[in-house]
Amino acid sequence: MKNLPTADRFSTKILKDLKRNRNRLIAIETSNEPFTHLIDPLLARDRQLSEMLVECLIHELDLKKEEIKE
């Protein structure tokens, strides 16, 4: 995985999705209508993408979960 160009790495694609999702979340939170029915799905997606990014980086960097918890 380390030999792939940065643009082709799965973690880069997840990070782009995460940024796009957070930009939508910020736009809704700063709007005149920050309703929870609009925010809640984005927060759930944010959590999912964040967890996916961590797992992907662990795999790409050949780390073990035990090493990270220490």
Distance bins in CASP14 RR format, pairs under 12 A and 6 or more apart:
PFRMAT RR
TARGET T0000
AUTHOR 0000-0000-0000
RMODE 2
METHOD distances of the structure
MODEL  1
1 8 0 0 0 0 1 0 0 0 0 0 0
1 9 1 0 0 1 0 0 0 0 0 0 0
1 10 0 0 0 0 1 0 0 0 0 0 0
1 11 0 0 0 0 1 0 0 0 0 0 0
1 12 0 0 0 0 0 1 0 0 0 0 0
1 56 0 0 0 0 1 0 0 0 0 0 0
1 57 0 0 0 0 1 0 0 0 0 0 0
1 58 0 0 0 0 0 1 0 0 0 0 0
1 59 1 0 0 1 0 0 0 0 0 0 0
1 60 1 0 1 0 0 0 0 0 0 0 0
1 61 0 0 0 0 1 0 0 0 0 0 0
1 62 1 0 0 1 0 0 0 0 0 0 0
1 63 0 0 0 0 0 1 0 0 0 0 0
2 8 0 0 0 0 0 1 0 0 0 0 0
2 9 0 0 0 0 1 0 0 0 0 0 0
2 11 0 0 0 0 0 1 0 0 0 0 0
2 57 0 0 0 0 0 1 0 0 0 0 0
2 59 0 0 0 0 0 1 0 0 0 0 0
2 60 1 0 0 1 0 0 0 0 0 0 0
2 61 1 0 0 1 0 0 0 0 0 0 0
2 62 1 0 0 1 0 0 0 0 0 0 0
3 9 0 0 0 0 0 1 0 0 0 0 0
3 60 0 0 0 0 0 1 0 0 0 0 0
4 10 0 0 0 0 1 0 0 0 0 0 0
4 11 0 0 0 0 1 0 0 0 0 0 0
4 12 0 0 0 0 1 0 0 0 0 0 0
4 13 0 0 0 0 0 1 0 0 0 0 0
4 60 0 0 0 0 1 0 0 0 0 0 0
5 12 0 0 0 0 1 0 0 0 0 0 0
6 12 1 0 1 0 0 0 0 0 0 0 0
6 13 0 0 0 0 0 1 0 0 0 0 0
6 15 0 0 0 0 0 1 0 0 0 0 0
6 16 0 0 0 0 0 1 0 0 0 0 0
6 60 0 0 0 0 0 1 0 0 0 0 0
7 13 0 0 0 0 1 0 0 0 0 0 0
7 15 0 0 0 0 0 1 0 0 0 0 0
7 16 0 0 0 0 1 0 0 0 0 0 0
8 60 0 0 0 0 0 1 0 0 0 0 0
9 15 0 0 0 0 1 0 0 0 0 0 0
9 16 0 0 0 0 0 1 0 0 0 0 0
9 53 0 0 0 0 0 1 0 0 0 0 0
9 56 0 0 0 0 1 0 0 0 0 0 0
9 57 0 0 0 0 1 0 0 0 0 0 0
9 59 0 0 0 0 0 1 0 0 0 0 0
9 60 1 0 0 1 0 0 0 0 0 0 0
9 61 0 0 0 0 0 1 0 0 0 0 0
10 16 0 0 0 0 0 1 0 0 0 0 0
10 17 0 0 0 0 0 1 0 0 0 0 0
10 49 0 0 0 0 0 1 0 0 0 0 0
10 52 0 0 0 0 1 0 0 0 0 0 0
10 53 0 0 0 0 1 0 0 0 0 0 0
10 55 0 0 0 0 0 1 0 0 0 0 0
10 56 1 0 1 0 0 0 0 0 0 0 0
10 57 0 0 0 0 1 0 0 0 0 0 0
10 59 0 0 0 0 1 0 0 0 0 0 0
10 60 1 0 0 1 0 0 0 0 0 0 0
11 17 0 0 0 0 0 1 0 0 0 0 0
11 18 0 0 0 0 0 1 0 0 0 0 0
11 49 0 0 0 0 0 1 0 0 0 0 0
11 50 0 0 0 0 0 1 0 0 0 0 0
11 52 0 0 0 0 1 0 0 0 0 0 0
11 53 1 0 0 1 0 0 0 0 0 0 0
11 54 0 0 0 0 1 0 0 0 0 0 0
11 55 0 0 0 0 1 0 0 0 0 0 0
11 56 1 0 1 0 0 0 0 0 0 0 0
11 57 1 0 1 0 0 0 0 0 0 0 0
11 58 0 0 0 0 1 0 0 0 0 0 0
11 59 0 0 0 0 1 0 0 0 0 0 0
11 60 1 0 1 0 0 0 0 0 0 0 0
11 61 0 0 0 0 1 0 0 0 0 0 0
12 18 0 0 0 0 0 1 0 0 0 0 0
12 19 0 0 0 0 0 1 0 0 0 0 0
12 53 0 0 0 0 1 0 0 0 0 0 0
12 56 0 0 0 0 1 0 0 0 0 0 0
12 57 0 0 0 0 0 1 0 0 0 0 0
12 60 0 0 0 0 1 0 0 0 0 0 0
13 19 0 0 0 0 0 1 0 0 0 0 0
13 20 0 0 0 0 0 1 0 0 0 0 0
13 49 0 0 0 0 0 1 0 0 0 0 0
13 52 0 0 0 0 0 1 0 0 0 0 0
13 53 0 0 0 0 1 0 0 0 0 0 0
13 56 0 0 0 0 1 0 0 0 0 0 0
13 60 0 0 0 0 0 1 0 0 0 0 0
14 20 0 0 0 0 0 1 0 0 0 0 0
14 21 0 0 0 0 0 1 0 0 0 0 0
14 45 0 0 0 0 0 1 0 0 0 0 0
14 46 0 0 0 0 0 1 0 0 0 0 0
14 48 0 0 0 0 1 0 0 0 0 0 0
14 49 1 0 1 0 0 0 0 0 0 0 0
14 50 0 0 0 0 1 0 0 0 0 0 0
14 51 0 0 0 0 1 0 0 0 0 0 0
14 52 1 0 1 0 0 0 0 0 0 0 0
14 53 1 0 1 0 0 0 0 0 0 0 0
14 54 0 0 0 0 1 0 0 0 0 0 0
14 55 0 0 0 0 1 0 0 0 0 0 0
14 56 1 0 1 0 0 0 0 0 0 0 0
14 57 0 0 0 0 1 0 0 0 0 0 0
14 59 0 0 0 0 0 1 0 0 0 0 0
14 60 0 0 0 0 0 1 0 0 0 0 0
15 21 0 0 0 0 0 1 0 0 0 0 0
15 22 0 0 0 0 0 1 0 0 0 0 0
15 49 0 0 0 0 1 0 0 0 0 0 0
15 50 0 0 0 0 0 1 0 0 0 0 0
15 52 0 0 0 0 0 1 0 0 0 0 0
15 53 1 0 0 1 0 0 0 0 0 0 0
15 54 0 0 0 0 0 1 0 0 0 0 0
15 56 0 0 0 0 1 0 0 0 0 0 0
15 57 0 0 0 0 1 0 0 0 0 0 0
15 60 0 0 0 0 0 1 0 0 0 0 0
16 22 0 0 0 0 0 1 0 0 0 0 0
16 23 0 0 0 0 0 1 0 0 0 0 0
16 49 0 0 0 0 1 0 0 0 0 0 0
16 53 0 0 0 0 0 1 0 0 0 0 0
17 23 0 0 0 0 0 1 0 0 0 0 0
17 24 0 0 0 0 0 1 0 0 0 0 0
17 42 0 0 0 0 0 1 0 0 0 0 0
17 45 0 0 0 0 1 0 0 0 0 0 0
17 46 0 0 0 0 1 0 0 0 0 0 0
17 48 0 0 0 0 1 0 0 0 0 0 0
17 49 1 0 1 0 0 0 0 0 0 0 0
17 50 0 0 0 0 0 1 0 0 0 0 0
17 52 0 0 0 0 1 0 0 0 0 0 0
17 53 0 0 0 0 1 0 0 0 0 0 0
17 56 0 0 0 0 0 1 0 0 0 0 0
18 24 0 0 0 0 0 1 0 0 0 0 0
18 25 0 0 0 0 0 1 0 0 0 0 0
18 42 0 0 0 0 0 1 0 0 0 0 0
18 45 0 0 0 0 1 0 0 0 0 0 0
18 46 1 0 0 1 0 0 0 0 0 0 0
18 47 0 0 0 0 0 1 0 0 0 0 0
18 48 0 0 0 0 1 0 0 0 0 0 0
18 49 1 0 1 0 0 0 0 0 0 0 0
18 50 1 0 0 1 0 0 0 0 0 0 0
18 51 0 0 0 0 0 1 0 0 0 0 0
18 52 0 0 0 0 1 0 0 0 0 0 0
18 53 1 0 0 1 0 0 0 0 0 0 0
18 54 0 0 0 0 0 1 0 0 0 0 0
18 56 0 0 0 0 0 1 0 0 0 0 0
19 25 0 0 0 0 0 1 0 0 0 0 0
19 26 0 0 0 0 0 1 0 0 0 0 0
19 46 0 0 0 0 0 1 0 0 0 0 0
19 49 0 0 0 0 1 0 0 0 0 0 0
19 50 0 0 0 0 0 1 0 0 0 0 0
19 53 0 0 0 0 0 1 0 0 0 0 0
20 26 0 0 0 0 0 1 0 0 0 0 0
20 27 0 0 0 0 0 1 0 0 0 0 0
20 42 0 0 0 0 0 1 0 0 0 0 0
20 45 0 0 0 0 1 0 0 0 0 0 0
20 46 0 0 0 0 0 1 0 0 0 0 0
20 49 0 0 0 0 1 0 0 0 0 0 0
21 27 0 0 0 0 0 1 0 0 0 0 0
21 28 0 0 0 0 0 1 0 0 0 0 0
21 39 0 0 0 0 0 1 0 0 0 0 0
21 41 0 0 0 0 1 0 0 0 0 0 0
21 42 1 0 1 0 0 0 0 0 0 0 0
21 43 0 0 0 0 1 0 0 0 0 0 0
21 44 0 0 0 0 0 1 0 0 0 0 0
21 45 1 0 1 0 0 0 0 0 0 0 0
21 46 1 0 1 0 0 0 0 0 0 0 0
21 47 0 0 0 0 0 1 0 0 0 0 0
21 48 0 0 0 0 1 0 0 0 0 0 0
21 49 1 0 0 1 0 0 0 0 0 0 0
21 50 0 0 0 0 1 0 0 0 0 0 0
21 52 0 0 0 0 0 1 0 0 0 0 0
21 53 0 0 0 0 0 1 0 0 0 0 0
22 28 0 0 0 0 0 1 0 0 0 0 0
22 29 0 0 0 0 0 1 0 0 0 0 0
22 39 0 0 0 0 0 1 0 0 0 0 0
22 42 0 0 0 0 1 0 0 0 0 0 0
22 43 0 0 0 0 0 1 0 0 0 0 0
22 45 0 0 0 0 1 0 0 0 0 0 0
22 46 1 0 0 1 0 0 0 0 0 0 0
22 47 0 0 0 0 0 1 0 0 0 0 0
22 49 0 0 0 0 1 0 0 0 0 0 0
22 50 0 0 0 0 1 0 0 0 0 0 0
23 29 0 0 0 0 0 1 0 0 0 0 0
23 30 0 0 0 0 0 1 0 0 0 0 0
23 42 0 0 0 0 0 1 0 0 0 0 0
23 46 0 0 0 0 0 1 0 0 0 0 0
24 30 0 0 0 0 0 1 0 0 0 0 0
24 31 0 0 0 0 0 1 0 0 0 0 0
24 38 0 0 0 0 1 0 0 0 0 0 0
24 39 0 0 0 0 1 0 0 0 0 0 0
24 41 0 0 0 0 1 0 0 0 0 0 0
24 42 1 0 1 0 0 0 0 0 0 0 0
24 43 0 0 0 0 0 1 0 0 0 0 0
24 45 0 0 0 0 1 0 0 0 0 0 0
24 46 0 0 0 0 1 0 0 0 0 0 0
25 31 0 0 0 0 0 1 0 0 0 0 0
25 34 0 0 0 0 1 0 0 0 0 0 0
25 38 0 0 0 0 1 0 0 0 0 0 0
25 39 1 0 0 1 0 0 0 0 0 0 0
25 40 0 0 0 0 0 1 0 0 0 0 0
25 41 0 0 0 0 1 0 0 0 0 0 0
25 42 1 0 1 0 0 0 0 0 0 0 0
25 43 1 0 0 1 0 0 0 0 0 0 0
25 44 0 0 0 0 0 1 0 0 0 0 0
25 45 0 0 0 0 1 0 0 0 0 0 0
25 46 1 0 0 1 0 0 0 0 0 0 0
25 47 0 0 0 0 0 1 0 0 0 0 0
25 49 0 0 0 0 0 1 0 0 0 0 0
26 34 0 0 0 0 0 1 0 0 0 0 0
26 39 0 0 0 0 0 1 0 0 0 0 0
26 42 0 0 0 0 1 0 0 0 0 0 0
26 46 0 0 0 0 0 1 0 0 0 0 0
27 33 0 0 0 0 0 1 0 0 0 0 0
27 34 0 0 0 0 1 0 0 0 0 0 0
27 38 0 0 0 0 1 0 0 0 0 0 0
27 39 0 0 0 0 0 1 0 0 0 0 0
27 42 0 0 0 0 1 0 0 0 0 0 0
28 34 1 0 1 0 0 0 0 0 0 0 0
28 35 1 0 0 1 0 0 0 0 0 0 0
28 36 0 0 0 0 0 1 0 0 0 0 0
28 37 0 0 0 0 0 1 0 0 0 0 0
28 38 1 0 1 0 0 0 0 0 0 0 0
28 39 1 0 1 0 0 0 0 0 0 0 0
28 40 0 0 0 0 0 1 0 0 0 0 0
28 41 0 0 0 0 0 1 0 0 0 0 0
28 42 1 0 0 1 0 0 0 0 0 0 0
28 43 0 0 0 0 0 1 0 0 0 0 0
29 35 0 0 0 0 0 1 0 0 0 0 0
29 36 0 0 0 0 0 1 0 0 0 0 0
29 38 0 0 0 0 1 0 0 0 0 0 0
29 39 1 0 0 1 0 0 0 0 0 0 0
29 42 0 0 0 0 1 0 0 0 0 0 0
29 43 0 0 0 0 0 1 0 0 0 0 0
29 46 0 0 0 0 0 1 0 0 0 0 0
30 39 0 0 0 0 0 1 0 0 0 0 0
31 38 0 0 0 0 1 0 0 0 0 0 0
31 39 0 0 0 0 0 1 0 0 0 0 0
32 38 0 0 0 0 0 1 0 0 0 0 0
33 39 0 0 0 0 0 1 0 0 0 0 0
34 40 0 0 0 0 0 1 0 0 0 0 0
34 42 0 0 0 0 0 1 0 0 0 0 0
35 41 0 0 0 0 0 1 0 0 0 0 0
35 42 0 0 0 0 0 1 0 0 0 0 0
36 42 0 0 0 0 0 1 0 0 0 0 0
36 43 0 0 0 0 1 0 0 0 0 0 0
36 44 0 0 0 0 0 1 0 0 0 0 0
37 43 0 0 0 0 0 1 0 0 0 0 0
39 45 0 0 0 0 0 1 0 0 0 0 0
39 46 0 0 0 0 1 0 0 0 0 0 0
40 46 0 0 0 0 0 1 0 0 0 0 0
40 47 0 0 0 0 0 1 0 0 0 0 0
41 47 0 0 0 0 0 1 0 0 0 0 0
41 48 0 0 0 0 0 1 0 0 0 0 0
42 48 0 0 0 0 0 1 0 0 0 0 0
42 49 0 0 0 0 0 1 0 0 0 0 0
43 49 0 0 0 0 0 1 0 0 0 0 0
43 50 0 0 0 0 0 1 0 0 0 0 0
44 50 0 0 0 0 0 1 0 0 0 0 0
44 51 0 0 0 0 0 1 0 0 0 0 0
45 51 0 0 0 0 0 1 0 0 0 0 0
45 52 0 0 0 0 0 1 0 0 0 0 0
46 52 0 0 0 0 0 1 0 0 0 0 0
46 53 0 0 0 0 0 1 0 0 0 0 0
47 53 0 0 0 0 0 1 0 0 0 0 0
47 54 0 0 0 0 0 1 0 0 0 0 0
48 54 0 0 0 0 0 1 0 0 0 0 0
48 55 0 0 0 0 0 1 0 0 0 0 0
49 55 0 0 0 0 0 1 0 0 0 0 0
49 56 0 0 0 0 0 1 0 0 0 0 0
50 56 0 0 0 0 0 1 0 0 0 0 0
50 57 0 0 0 0 0 1 0 0 0 0 0
51 57 0 0 0 0 0 1 0 0 0 0 0
51 58 0 0 0 0 0 1 0 0 0 0 0
52 58 0 0 0 0 0 1 0 0 0 0 0
52 59 0 0 0 0 0 1 0 0 0 0 0
53 59 0 0 0 0 0 1 0 0 0 0 0
53 60 0 0 0 0 0 1 0 0 0 0 0
54 60 0 0 0 0 0 1 0 0 0 0 0
54 61 0 0 0 0 0 1 0 0 0 0 0
54 63 0 0 0 0 0 1 0 0 0 0 0
54 65 0 0 0 0 1 0 0 0 0 0 0
54 68 0 0 0 0 1 0 0 0 0 0 0
55 61 0 0 0 0 0 1 0 0 0 0 0
55 63 0 0 0 0 0 1 0 0 0 0 0
55 65 0 0 0 0 1 0 0 0 0 0 0
55 68 0 0 0 0 0 1 0 0 0 0 0
56 63 0 0 0 0 0 1 0 0 0 0 0
57 63 1 0 0 1 0 0 0 0 0 0 0
57 65 0 0 0 0 0 1 0 0 0 0 0
57 68 0 0 0 0 1 0 0 0 0 0 0
58 64 1 0 0 1 0 0 0 0 0 0 0
58 65 1 0 0 1 0 0 0 0 0 0 0
58 66 0 0 0 0 0 1 0 0 0 0 0
58 67 0 0 0 0 1 0 0 0 0 0 0
58 68 1 0 0 1 0 0 0 0 0 0 0
58 69 0 0 0 0 0 1 0 0 0 0 0
59 65 0 0 0 0 0 1 0 0 0 0 0
61 67 0 0 0 0 1 0 0 0 0 0 0
61 68 0 0 0 0 1 0 0 0 0 0 0
62 68 0 0 0 0 0 1 0 0 0 0 0
63 69 0 0 0 0 0 1 0 0 0 0 0
63 70 0 0 0 0 0 1 0 0 0 0 0
64 70 0 0 0 0 0 1 0 0 0 0 0
END
